[in-house]
Amino acid sequence: MVEKDVRDARSHFNMSRWSEYNMDDRIQIMAGIATMVRNKNMPLPRYLLMHHDARLSDADIDLVYQWARSERKRLKAEQGRN
């Protein structure tokens, strides 16, 4: 089950291959992270069944959300300069 989850996640994006993504894809990934965490869809519910301590606190959610949002803005600014 864990292998399948990792494979599925990597089909959406793989941080180890970040440099291979174009700027539009990077911006979309950051938007997706912000949305998923803000809507409390991360970590996935089935992951939380096995790892109760992985639940994010409201402060954790806000931290990840703010990071993804600021990174997205930075990428958009960088895109505008190129």
Beta strands, then each sheet from edge to edge (+ up, - down):
end
